[in-house]
Amino acid sequence: MGPADTASTDAPAMTPDAIRQLIEQGLPGAQVRVFGDDGVHFEALVVSEAFHGKLPLARHRMVYATLGALMGNEIHALSLKTLTPAEAG
């Protein structure tokens, strides 16, 4: 509801590595690469078998769910590319 809601996060300043770890924890087995150098705008490539049979919007929601309240707060923007292992080649 306010700043206290984000105070419980482990990383006050977001880094690509911190975001990668959160996504990997929320989507076990996923291969994740995150890029971004300004601390609030990021791009991620997420490859996961869990995306099989899911539309792009559902895949993005799965990734956003791993980041919870960080989205729109510490993470201002996250551009996603979500693929299954077969799609990634």
N, CA, C and O atoms as CSV, one atom per row, in Angstrom:
chain,resi,resn,atom,element,x,y,z
A,1,MET,N,N,0.805,-1.191,0.000
A,1,MET,CA,C,0.000,0.000,0.000
A,1,MET,C,C,0.849,1.256,0.000
A,1,MET,O,O,0.361,2.325,-0.369
A,2,GLY,N,N,2.089,1.159,0.398
A,2,GLY,CA,C,2.974,2.310,0.405
A,2,GLY,C,C,4.404,1.853,0.373
A,2,GLY,O,O,4.681,0.700,0.040
A,3,PRO,N,N,5.326,2.739,0.715
A,3,PRO,CA,C,6.742,2.379,0.693
A,3,PRO,C,C,7.080,1.179,1.558
A,3,PRO,O,O,8.020,0.446,1.248
A,4,ALA,N,N,6.343,0.962,2.629
A,4,ALA,CA,C,6.634,-0.170,3.508
A,4,ALA,C,C,6.449,-1.497,2.788
A,4,ALA,O,O,7.102,-2.481,3.135
A,5,ASP,N,N,5.559,-1.542,1.778
A,5,ASP,CA,C,5.326,-2.778,1.046
A,5,ASP,C,C,6.563,-3.251,0.295
A,5,ASP,O,O,6.753,-4.455,0.124
A,6,THR,N,N,7.398,-2.338,-0.151
A,6,THR,CA,C,8.588,-2.731,-0.890
A,6,THR,C,C,9.816,-2.813,0.013
A,6,THR,O,O,10.884,-3.229,-0.434
A,7,ALA,N,N,9.676,-2.425,1.262
A,7,ALA,CA,C,10.816,-2.430,2.184
A,7,ALA,C,C,11.280,-3.843,2.507
A,7,ALA,O,O,12.417,-4.035,2.937
A,8,SER,N,N,10.409,-4.841,2.307
A,8,SER,CA,C,10.775,-6.206,2.663
A,8,SER,C,C,11.599,-6.896,1.578
A,8,SER,O,O,12.038,-8.028,1.783
A,9,THR,N,N,11.821,-6.257,0.440
A,9,THR,CA,C,12.609,-6.886,-0.604
A,9,THR,C,C,14.074,-6.944,-0.201
A,9,THR,O,O,14.561,-6.103,0.553
A,10,ASP,N,N,14.762,-7.949,-0.716
A,10,ASP,CA,C,16.158,-8.147,-0.352
A,10,ASP,C,C,17.095,-7.142,-1.016
A,10,ASP,O,O,18.165,-6.853,-0.479
A,11,ALA,N,N,16.715,-6.609,-2.166
A,11,ALA,CA,C,17.613,-5.733,-2.909
A,11,ALA,C,C,16.971,-4.369,-3.127
A,11,ALA,O,O,16.099,-4.234,-3.986
A,12,PRO,N,N,17.385,-3.345,-2.362
A,12,PRO,CA,C,16.788,-2.027,-2.519
A,12,PRO,C,C,17.032,-1.429,-3.896
A,12,PRO,O,O,16.157,-0.745,-4.427
A,13,ALA,N,N,18.195,-1.668,-4.487
A,13,ALA,CA,C,18.484,-1.203,-5.833
A,13,ALA,C,C,18.478,-2.426,-6.745
A,13,ALA,O,O,19.219,-3.382,-6.515
A,14,MET,N,N,17.653,-2.392,-7.766
A,14,MET,CA,C,17.539,-3.544,-8.647
A,14,MET,C,C,18.721,-3.612,-9.608
A,14,MET,O,O,19.173,-2.605,-10.154
A,15,THR,N,N,19.194,-4.814,-9.787
A,15,THR,CA,C,20.251,-5.085,-10.746
A,15,THR,C,C,19.761,-6.200,-11.669
A,15,THR,O,O,18.872,-6.963,-11.288
A,16,PRO,N,N,20.317,-6.307,-12.862
A,16,PRO,CA,C,19.926,-7.426,-13.722
A,16,PRO,C,C,20.097,-8.779,-13.037
A,16,PRO,O,O,19.265,-9.670,-13.210
A,17,ASP,N,N,21.169,-8.940,-12.258
A,17,ASP,CA,C,21.408,-10.212,-11.580
A,17,ASP,C,C,20.331,-10.501,-10.529
A,17,ASP,O,O,19.899,-11.646,-10.391
A,18,ALA,N,N,19.901,-9.491,-9.798
A,18,ALA,CA,C,18.858,-9.687,-8.787
A,18,ALA,C,C,17.542,-10.097,-9.447
A,18,ALA,O,O,16.836,-10.969,-8.941
A,19,ILE,N,N,17.218,-9.475,-10.566
A,19,ILE,CA,C,15.986,-9.820,-11.280
A,19,ILE,C,C,16.087,-11.236,-11.829
A,19,ILE,O,O,15.129,-12.004,-11.743
A,20,ARG,N,N,17.235,-11.588,-12.389
A,20,ARG,CA,C,17.448,-12.940,-12.898
A,20,ARG,C,C,17.220,-13.972,-11.807
A,20,ARG,O,O,16.553,-14.982,-12.032
A,21,GLN,N,N,17.767,-13.723,-10.631
A,21,GLN,CA,C,17.614,-14.668,-9.520
A,21,GLN,C,C,16.156,-14.819,-9.106
A,21,GLN,O,O,15.705,-15.931,-8.834
A,22,LEU,N,N,15.418,-13.721,-9.054
A,22,LEU,CA,C,14.000,-13.782,-8.678
A,22,LEU,C,C,13.192,-14.586,-9.696
A,22,LEU,O,O,12.343,-15.397,-9.324
A,23,ILE,N,N,13.459,-14.359,-10.973
A,23,ILE,CA,C,12.739,-15.097,-12.007
A,23,ILE,C,C,13.091,-16.583,-11.938
A,23,ILE,O,O,12.209,-17.436,-12.045
A,24,GLU,N,N,14.367,-16.893,-11.761
A,24,GLU,CA,C,14.788,-18.296,-11.667
A,24,GLU,C,C,14.183,-18.990,-10.452
A,24,GLU,O,O,13.845,-20.172,-10.521
A,25,GLN,N,N,14.041,-18.271,-9.342
A,25,GLN,CA,C,13.414,-18.856,-8.153
A,25,GLN,C,C,11.937,-19.132,-8.404
A,25,GLN,O,O,11.405,-20.150,-7.960
A,26,GLY,N,N,11.275,-18.219,-9.117
A,26,GLY,CA,C,9.843,-18.364,-9.369
A,26,GLY,C,C,9.505,-19.317,-10.500
A,26,GLY,O,O,8.404,-19.867,-10.543
A,27,LEU,N,N,10.442,-19.517,-11.418
A,27,LEU,CA,C,10.262,-20.446,-12.539
A,27,LEU,C,C,11.435,-21.421,-12.553
A,27,LEU,O,O,12.343,-21.286,-13.373
A,28,PRO,N,N,11.423,-22.396,-11.655
A,28,PRO,CA,C,12.551,-23.333,-11.573
A,28,PRO,C,C,12.843,-23.979,-12.917
A,28,PRO,O,O,11.931,-24.396,-13.632
A,29,GLY,N,N,14.119,-24.056,-13.248
A,29,GLY,CA,C,14.550,-24.657,-14.496
A,29,GLY,C,C,14.619,-23.679,-15.655
A,29,GLY,O,O,15.103,-24.031,-16.731
A,30,ALA,N,N,14.146,-22.462,-15.455
A,30,ALA,CA,C,14.180,-21.467,-16.528
A,30,ALA,C,C,15.605,-20.997,-16.773
A,30,ALA,O,O,16.421,-20.918,-15.854
A,31,GLN,N,N,15.883,-20.689,-18.024
A,31,GLN,CA,C,17.139,-20.043,-18.394
A,31,GLN,C,C,16.812,-18.569,-18.567
A,31,GLN,O,O,15.940,-18.215,-19.361
A,32,VAL,N,N,17.502,-17.711,-17.833
A,32,VAL,CA,C,17.143,-16.293,-17.780
A,32,VAL,C,C,18.365,-15.424,-18.044
A,32,VAL,O,O,19.432,-15.629,-17.466
A,33,ARG,N,N,18.186,-14.453,-18.927
A,33,ARG,CA,C,19.194,-13.418,-19.143
A,33,ARG,C,C,18.495,-12.071,-18.995
A,33,ARG,O,O,17.447,-11.841,-19.600
A,34,VAL,N,N,19.072,-11.186,-18.193
A,34,VAL,CA,C,18.484,-9.861,-17.957
A,34,VAL,C,C,19.527,-8.799,-18.253
A,34,VAL,O,O,20.691,-8.916,-17.870
A,35,PHE,N,N,19.082,-7.766,-18.941
A,35,PHE,CA,C,19.953,-6.658,-19.308
A,35,PHE,C,C,19.325,-5.351,-18.845
A,35,PHE,O,O,18.101,-5.238,-18.789
A,36,GLY,N,N,20.144,-4.373,-18.515
A,36,GLY,CA,C,19.665,-3.054,-18.123
A,36,GLY,C,C,20.733,-2.367,-17.303
A,36,GLY,O,O,21.291,-2.958,-16.378
A,37,ASP,N,N,21.023,-1.113,-17.640
A,37,ASP,CA,C,22.108,-0.452,-16.925
A,37,ASP,C,C,21.684,0.816,-16.185
A,37,ASP,O,O,22.528,1.503,-15.610
A,38,ASP,N,N,20.381,1.136,-16.194
A,38,ASP,CA,C,19.969,2.354,-15.481
A,38,ASP,C,C,19.287,2.060,-14.146
A,38,ASP,O,O,18.913,2.988,-13.429
A,39,GLY,N,N,19.118,0.773,-13.803
A,39,GLY,CA,C,18.545,0.411,-12.509
A,39,GLY,C,C,17.031,0.401,-12.440
A,39,GLY,O,O,16.476,0.014,-11.412
A,40,VAL,N,N,16.330,0.818,-13.510
A,40,VAL,CA,C,14.857,0.797,-13.481
A,40,VAL,C,C,14.236,0.244,-14.760
A,40,VAL,O,O,13.087,-0.196,-14.740
A,41,HIS,N,N,14.970,0.258,-15.871
A,41,HIS,CA,C,14.476,-0.274,-17.137
A,41,HIS,C,C,15.295,-1.500,-17.502
A,41,HIS,O,O,16.524,-1.448,-17.550
A,42,PHE,N,N,14.598,-2.611,-17.762
A,42,PHE,CA,C,15.296,-3.869,-18.002
A,42,PHE,C,C,14.693,-4.607,-19.193
A,42,PHE,O,O,13.544,-4.378,-19.572
A,43,GLU,N,N,15.494,-5.493,-19.771
A,43,GLU,CA,C,15.050,-6.412,-20.804
A,43,GLU,C,C,15.428,-7.807,-20.340
A,43,GLU,O,O,16.506,-8.016,-19.782
A,44,ALA,N,N,14.530,-8.764,-20.574
A,44,ALA,CA,C,14.814,-10.131,-20.153
A,44,ALA,C,C,14.438,-11.123,-21.241
A,44,ALA,O,O,13.433,-10.966,-21.935
A,45,LEU,N,N,15.264,-12.142,-21.370
A,45,LEU,CA,C,14.965,-13.305,-22.192
A,45,LEU,C,C,14.776,-14.456,-21.219
A,45,LEU,O,O,15.682,-14.789,-20.454
A,46,VAL,N,N,13.597,-15.062,-21.252
A,46,VAL,CA,C,13.284,-16.153,-20.336
A,46,VAL,C,C,12.875,-17.367,-21.170
A,46,VAL,O,O,11.918,-17.309,-21.942
A,47,VAL,N,N,13.606,-18.454,-21.006
A,47,VAL,CA,C,13.316,-19.703,-21.709
A,47,VAL,C,C,12.894,-20.724,-20.662
A,47,VAL,O,O,13.653,-21.045,-19.748
A,48,SER,N,N,11.656,-21.237,-20.810
A,48,SER,CA,C,11.141,-22.172,-19.813
A,48,SER,C,C,10.169,-23.154,-20.451
A,48,SER,O,O,9.333,-22.774,-21.271
A,49,GLU,N,N,10.287,-24.408,-20.071
A,49,GLU,CA,C,9.344,-25.430,-20.526
A,49,GLU,C,C,7.939,-25.121,-20.002
A,49,GLU,O,O,6.949,-25.551,-20.596
A,50,ALA,N,N,7.845,-24.377,-18.892
A,50,ALA,CA,C,6.543,-24.025,-18.316
A,50,ALA,C,C,5.711,-23.156,-19.260
A,50,ALA,O,O,4.501,-23.033,-19.070
A,51,PHE,N,N,6.335,-22.552,-20.270
A,51,PHE,CA,C,5.618,-21.711,-21.229
A,51,PHE,C,C,4.923,-22.523,-22.317
A,51,PHE,O,O,4.119,-21.980,-23.075
A,52,HIS,N,N,5.221,-23.814,-22.402
A,52,HIS,CA,C,4.659,-24.658,-23.459
A,52,HIS,C,C,3.131,-24.588,-23.460
A,52,HIS,O,O,2.489,-24.815,-22.434
A,53,GLY,N,N,2.561,-24.271,-24.618
A,53,GLY,CA,C,1.106,-24.219,-24.763
A,53,GLY,C,C,0.459,-22.945,-24.264
A,53,GLY,O,O,-0.766,-22.823,-24.297
A,54,LYS,N,N,1.256,-21.990,-23.801
A,54,LYS,CA,C,0.712,-20.746,-23.257
A,54,LYS,C,C,0.899,-19.602,-24.250
A,54,LYS,O,O,1.905,-19.531,-24.954
A,55,LEU,N,N,-0.083,-18.717,-24.291
A,55,LEU,CA,C,-0.005,-17.528,-25.128
A,55,LEU,C,C,1.000,-16.541,-24.537
A,55,LEU,O,O,1.305,-16.609,-23.347
A,56,PRO,N,N,1.522,-15.617,-25.366
A,56,PRO,CA,C,2.516,-14.657,-24.855
A,56,PRO,C,C,2.059,-13.887,-23.616
A,56,PRO,O,O,2.857,-13.690,-22.699
A,57,LEU,N,N,0.816,-13.451,-23.561
A,57,LEU,CA,C,0.342,-12.708,-22.388
A,57,LEU,C,C,0.417,-13.550,-21.122
A,57,LEU,O,O,0.817,-13.052,-20.070
A,58,ALA,N,N,0.038,-14.812,-21.212
A,58,ALA,CA,C,0.110,-15.706,-20.052
A,58,ALA,C,C,1.555,-15.924,-19.623
A,58,ALA,O,O,1.846,-15.989,-18.428
A,59,ARG,N,N,2.458,-16.038,-20.585
A,59,ARG,CA,C,3.873,-16.205,-20.274
A,59,ARG,C,C,4.405,-14.980,-19.534
A,59,ARG,O,O,5.121,-15.104,-18.539
A,60,HIS,N,N,4.050,-13.805,-20.028
A,60,HIS,CA,C,4.513,-12.573,-19.381
A,60,HIS,C,C,3.960,-12.468,-17.966
A,60,HIS,O,O,4.674,-12.061,-17.049
A,61,ARG,N,N,2.714,-12.828,-17.785
A,61,ARG,CA,C,2.124,-12.800,-16.438
A,61,ARG,C,C,2.860,-13.740,-15.498
A,61,ARG,O,O,3.042,-13.425,-14.322
A,62,MET,N,N,3.284,-14.892,-16.005
A,62,MET,CA,C,4.042,-15.832,-15.174
A,62,MET,C,C,5.344,-15.198,-14.697
A,62,MET,O,O,5.730,-15.353,-13.538
A,63,VAL,N,N,6.017,-14.484,-15.594
A,63,VAL,CA,C,7.276,-13.835,-15.224
A,63,VAL,C,C,7.005,-12.693,-14.249
A,63,VAL,O,O,7.682,-12.574,-13.228
A,64,TYR,N,N,6.013,-11.851,-14.560
A,64,TYR,CA,C,5.688,-10.737,-13.663
A,64,TYR,C,C,5.337,-11.238,-12.264
A,64,TYR,O,O,5.663,-10.583,-11.275
A,65,ALA,N,N,4.682,-12.380,-12.172
A,65,ALA,CA,C,4.311,-12.939,-10.865
A,65,ALA,C,C,5.548,-13.259,-10.029
A,65,ALA,O,O,5.487,-13.200,-8.801
A,66,THR,N,N,6.665,-13.595,-10.666
A,66,THR,CA,C,7.884,-13.900,-9.911
A,66,THR,C,C,8.486,-12.639,-9.298
A,66,THR,O,O,9.281,-12.718,-8.361
A,67,LEU,N,N,8.107,-11.475,-9.826
A,67,LEU,CA,C,8.685,-10.204,-9.368
A,67,LEU,C,C,7.760,-9.443,-8.431
A,67,LEU,O,O,8.195,-8.509,-7.757
A,68,GLY,N,N,6.491,-9.830,-8.380
A,68,GLY,CA,C,5.538,-9.250,-7.439
A,68,GLY,C,C,5.500,-7.738,-7.422
A,68,GLY,O,O,5.412,-7.094,-8.467
A,69,ALA,N,N,5.567,-7.175,-6.224
A,69,ALA,CA,C,5.428,-5.731,-6.008
A,69,ALA,C,C,6.592,-4.922,-6.569
A,69,ALA,O,O,6.510,-3.696,-6.640
A,70,LEU,N,N,7.670,-5.582,-6.966
A,70,LEU,CA,C,8.790,-4.841,-7.557
A,70,LEU,C,C,8.397,-4.205,-8.889
A,70,LEU,O,O,8.918,-3.155,-9.265
A,71,MET,N,N,7.461,-4.861,-9.603
A,71,MET,CA,C,7.008,-4.313,-10.882
A,71,MET,C,C,6.254,-3.011,-10.637
A,71,MET,O,O,5.336,-2.953,-9.818
A,72,GLY,N,N,6.652,-1.983,-11.350
A,72,GLY,CA,C,6.023,-0.678,-11.202
A,72,GLY,C,C,6.613,0.138,-10.072
A,72,GLY,O,O,6.291,1.318,-9.929
A,73,ASN,N,N,7.457,-0.456,-9.278
A,73,ASN,CA,C,8.131,0.243,-8.187
A,73,ASN,C,C,9.628,0.274,-8.476
A,73,ASN,O,O,10.099,1.144,-9.208
A,74,GLU,N,N,10.381,-0.670,-7.906
A,74,GLU,CA,C,11.819,-0.725,-8.165
A,74,GLU,C,C,12.118,-0.998,-9.634
A,74,GLU,O,O,13.099,-0.497,-10.184
A,75,ILE,N,N,11.251,-1.806,-10.266
A,75,ILE,CA,C,11.401,-2.096,-11.696
A,75,ILE,C,C,10.345,-1.272,-12.421
A,75,ILE,O,O,9.159,-1.603,-12.397
A,76,HIS,N,N,10.784,-0.205,-13.059
A,76,HIS,CA,C,9.844,0.681,-13.747
A,76,HIS,C,C,9.328,0.041,-15.034
A,76,HIS,O,O,8.147,0.162,-15.359
A,77,ALA,N,N,10.209,-0.638,-15.763
A,77,ALA,CA,C,9.813,-1.266,-17.024
A,77,ALA,C,C,10.627,-2.527,-17.254
A,77,ALA,O,O,11.826,-2.576,-16.980
A,78,LEU,N,N,9.943,-3.552,-17.768
A,78,LEU,CA,C,10.607,-4.811,-18.083
A,78,LEU,C,C,10.093,-5.295,-19.430
A,78,LEU,O,O,8.924,-5.658,-19.561
A,79,SER,N,N,10.959,-5.300,-20.423
A,79,SER,CA,C,10.636,-5.814,-21.745
A,79,SER,C,C,10.975,-7.295,-21.744
A,79,SER,O,O,12.088,-7.683,-21.390
A,80,LEU,N,N,10.010,-8.127,-22.141
A,80,LEU,CA,C,10.194,-9.573,-22.051
A,80,LEU,C,C,10.178,-10.256,-23.404
A,80,LEU,O,O,9.409,-9.889,-24.293
A,81,LYS,N,N,11.026,-11.241,-23.547
A,81,LYS,CA,C,10.950,-12.213,-24.625
A,81,LYS,C,C,10.868,-13.557,-23.940
A,81,LYS,O,O,11.803,-13.952,-23.244
A,82,THR,N,N,9.764,-14.273,-24.123
A,82,THR,CA,C,9.527,-15.541,-23.432
A,82,THR,C,C,9.404,-16.646,-24.462
A,82,THR,O,O,8.598,-16.558,-25.388
A,83,LEU,N,N,10.206,-17.687,-24.298
A,83,LEU,CA,C,10.256,-18.783,-25.251
A,83,LEU,C,C,10.276,-20.129,-24.526
A,83,LEU,O,O,10.722,-20.226,-23.383
A,84,THR,N,N,9.785,-21.167,-25.211
A,84,THR,CA,C,10.011,-22.517,-24.731
A,84,THR,C,C,11.393,-22.946,-25.223
A,84,THR,O,O,11.945,-22.304,-26.117
A,85,PRO,N,N,11.957,-24.001,-24.670
A,85,PRO,CA,C,13.253,-24.470,-25.170
A,85,PRO,C,C,13.212,-24.809,-26.673
A,85,PRO,O,O,14.180,-24.552,-27.389
A,86,ALA,N,N,12.105,-25.378,-27.148
A,86,ALA,CA,C,11.992,-25.715,-28.575
A,86,ALA,C,C,11.993,-24.458,-29.426
A,86,ALA,O,O,12.598,-24.444,-30.499
A,87,GLU,N,N,11.326,-23.394,-28.970
A,87,GLU,CA,C,11.296,-22.137,-29.712
A,87,GLU,C,C,12.653,-21.463,-29.718
A,87,GLU,O,O,13.028,-20.807,-30.689
A,88,ALA,N,N,13.389,-21.630,-28.625
A,88,ALA,CA,C,14.708,-20.989,-28.507
A,88,ALA,C,C,15.737,-21.691,-29.392
A,88,ALA,O,O,16.761,-21.116,-29.763
A,89,GLY,N,N,15.434,-22.959,-29.723
A,89,GLY,CA,C,16.363,-23.710,-30.584
A,89,GLY,C,C,17.461,-24.265,-29.819
A,89,GLY,O,O,18.335,-24.925,-30.382
